[in-house]
Amino acid sequence: MPLHRHFFSFLIFVMAFINCNFCFSQTDTLAGGHRKNDSLNGRNFTEKINGMNMIFVKGGTFTMGCTNEQSDCWDNEKITHQVTVNSFYMAACETTVANFKKFVDSSGYKTDAEKAGWSYVKKGSAWEMMDSVNWRCGVDGKKLPENDWNHPVVNISWNDAKAYCDWLSKKTGKTYRLPTEAEWEFAARGGNKSEGTKFSGSNKPGDVSWYADNSEKNIHAVGQKTANELGLFDMSGNVWEWCNDWEGDYSATAQINPKGPSTGVNKILRGGSFLSFYWSIRTTNRNSYNPANSCTANGFRVVMGK
């Protein structure tokens, strides 16, 4: 191979390593993963138990739903409304296979896919139930090699994601949970630093996301694309992310810390995935899924706050 090709390959590896370190770090932490006074104090911190960098998202007020920069909106986005959210922390990146493995190894937890014996895998244009597929597997339903454990974990139900948050809360003494839909959209838009882009961090989807046009139908390691204004990676594309809310219609009434309906059938998913077209990875696009089911495009990231 010519020398310049060796250099280009090395440069790609270096950039991937640098970006991965924005997601995970073992530095600047105290025992138990705490910094002094790290409870909503405006300072990013690293959670030692899983090495995840947690980004401070200062609370604020924004217009949620299909705002002017968003085109191709679906009906369930079109009622714009003013929302205020309190401050919280959000993981810089989606939860990885390695993160989830620590939880399983520590707790002995069995996912919904493991108990059912299957998960949904995309075959051509259709989703099909495939036996023996679970969180250890990739998009093809085959077990992932260890060098791919930096990929976002998939084949995860909402129940599994919540169980991970509950375990992490118990281990750290902090309150980890899934983001509300409002928190997710506020963070994806860039919070108080928002530049009003269509996708999370850019108007050019390829800069910030893995999606149908560039993913080659594969999930990619977290943190490879450009972060948004807050330092959050992959909020558009790579994998759909579970939110805490039940699916429900928007109201035009201004709200403070909305948490969605009290009951429902499906839980909200946000962000789009490696299989999504550009209109599905917009910051306002909404999706939902049965909380007990899983597929090779659904994952999650955690938040920490009250």
N, C-alpha and C positions, 0 to 999 in steps of 0.2 A: 504494500500500500504506500502511495506517495507520502512524503513527510507532512505536507499540508493537511492531508486527510487524517493522519495520526493526531496532529495538533487540534483539528476541528473536533474529533471525537473526545479528546481530553478536555477541551473547553466545555463541551456539553456536559461531561461528567462533573466538572468543577461547578458549573452553574447549578446543576441539580443538587449537588451537595450543599452549596450555599443556601439555596432556597429551602431545602429540607431543614436546615438549621434555624430558619425563621419559624418553622412549625414546632421543632423540638429542640430542647436545650437542657443540659444538666448543670448549667452555671447560674450564679446569682440567686441561689436558693438557700434556705435554711433547713434545718431538720424538719422532716415531715412535708417538705415542699412549700413551706410558708416563707414569704418575706415578712419583715416587721410591718405591722399595720397594713397588710395587703387587702383588707376587706373594703372593697369599693373606694379605695383611696386615690384612684386615678393613675396608679402605676401598674404597668404590665408585670406579670410574674410567671414563673415556670412551676408547674405542678410536678413535684419530684416523683411521685408514684408512677406517672406515665410519661414524664418528660415533655408534656404538652405546654407550649407557650400560650398563655391566656392574655387576650388583648382587652384593655379597658375600653368600654363603649360608654361615653358620657351620655346621660339621658337628655332627651330633648323632645321637641314637637315637630311633626312632619305631616305631609299629606300622603296618606296611604291609598293605594289603588292606581287606576290608569291615569297618570298625570301626562302632561303634554309631550314629554320626550318619549313616552311609550306608545308605539303603534302596534297594530296586530293584537289588540287586547281582546280577551274573551269576555263574555257577559258577566262572569263572576268577579271580574276585576273593576268593572266600570263605575261603580259607585265610589267616588273619591270622598274621603272623610279625614278630618283632622284627628291625629292620634298623638298622645304624649306617653312616653315610656320613661321609667326610671333608669338609672345607671346600672350596668351589669358588665360582666366579663364574658367574652366569647372565645372559644378555641380558635387559634389562628388557622387551623386546618381541620379537615374532616377526620373523624376517628379512624385509625388505621387497623389493619389486621393485627399488627404487633400490639397495639393498644388493647384491642379486644381480647387477644390471647392472654394477656396478663390478668384480665378479669376472669376469664374462664379457668385458667390455671389456679387462681386464688380461691375461687368460689365453687368450682365444679358445676357451674351453670350450664344448662342445656337449652339451646335456642328453640324457638317454635319450629324452625325448619328441621332441626335434629329430631324433635319429638314427633313431628309429622312424617319425617322420612323423605321430604322433597322440598323443592323451591321452584319458582318460575324462572325459566331461562329463555332468552330470545332465540328462536330458530327461524331464520328467514324473516318474514314479516309478522310472525305470530309468536305469542308467549305460550310456552308449553311447560307443564309440570314435569320435572326431571328428578328421578329418584336419587337419593344419597347426596344431594346438593345442600350445602350449608355454608356457614361463615368462613370455613377454611378454603372455599372454592372461588374461582374467578368467573369471568363472564361466560366461559365455555362449559362451566359446571365441573371442571377438573380441579384437583387440589393445587393450591398455589405453592410454588417453590419459595423457600425462605427469603430469597432476594427480592421477592415481590410483596413482602409483608409491610412495605411502606405505601402500599396502595390503600385506598379507603376500603374498609370492611363493608361487604354487601351480603345479600341474603339475610338481612336483619329485619325483623319485624319491629313495629313500634314498641311492643312489649319488651323485646330484647334491648332496645335502646334505653328504655326507661330503667330496666334492671341494671344496666351498666352505670347509669347515673346514680341510682340508689347505692350501688356498691362503692362507687367513687366517693360519694358523700360520706358514707360510713367510715371509709378508710382515712379520709382527710379531715373530717369534722367540719367541712364546709357544705354549702348547699349547691350541689350540682344537679342539673336538670336539662331537659330539652328546651329550646327557646320557644317562646310564644310566637305565633305567626307575625305579630306586630314587631316584636324584637328582631326577628329574622329579617324582615323587610327593611327596618330602620338601619340595621347593620349592613345589609347588602347594598343599600343606597349610599353608604359611607357615613351614616350618622350625621353629626353636626358639621362634618367636613365634606359633605356630599357636593359633588360637582354636577349632579343632575344627569348622569349618564344612563343610557338604556340598559346596559349590562352592568354587572358589579365591578366598577372601576374603569370602564371604558365604553366607548361607542363602537369599538371594533371587537367583536366577540372572540376572534382568534388570539387577541392579546391576553385575555384574562380567563379563557375557558377551554376545556376539552369538550367538544360537541360533535354533532354528526359530520361536519365538514372537515374536521382535522383529527379526529380520534382514531380513525381506522377501526372503529367498532370495538375499541378496547379502553378499559379503565387505565388511568395513568397514576404514577406516584404523586402524592400530595405535594403542593407547593412548587410546581414546575412553572406555572404561569405567573403573570404580574399580579400582585396583591391590589386590593382596592384602597381607598383613601385611609382606611383605618388600619391596614396591614392584615386583612383577612384574605386568604387564598381560596380559590375554587368555589366561591359563593355562586358563581354561574358555571354550570356544567360539571363534569366528571361524574358525580352521583347525585341523585335526588336526596334531600335531607329531611328527615322527620322533624316536624314541629309538635308542640304539646297539644295544640288545639284540635278539637273536633271540627270537621268541615261545616261551614255555615255561610249564610248570605251576609254581605256587608250592609251596614246601616250608614246613612248620611250624617248621623249624629256624632258629634265630637266625643272622643273616648279617652280615658286615662287608664293605661295598663290593661287593655282588653285581653281577655283569655279565651274568647270564643264561646260557643254554646256549651251548656253544662252536660249535654248528652249528644250522641250522634251515632252514625254508622261507620264513617271513615275518618281517619286522622289526616291532617294536612301534610303535604310534602312540598318543598320549595327548591328552586335552583336549577332544575333540569339535570340532564345527565350526558354522558358520552354518546348516547343514542339520539339526543334531542336535536331538533332543528333550532335555528337561531331564535325564533319567536317563543320557544319554550324555556330559554335560559335567561329571559328578561327578569329584572328584579321584581316585577309585580305579578308574574305568572303564577297561578295557583294550580295545585294538583292534590289528589287525595287517594287513600288506599286503605284497605282493611287492616286494622292494627295488628291482627294475628298472622297476616300473610307476609311473605318476603319474596324478593326477586333479585336478579343480578344487577339491577340499576339503583337500588335503594340503600342508602347509608344514613349517617347522622354526624352531627358535631354537638358538643356540649356547651352550655353556658353555666356561669356561676353567679349567683346573686340570691336575693331574698325570694 
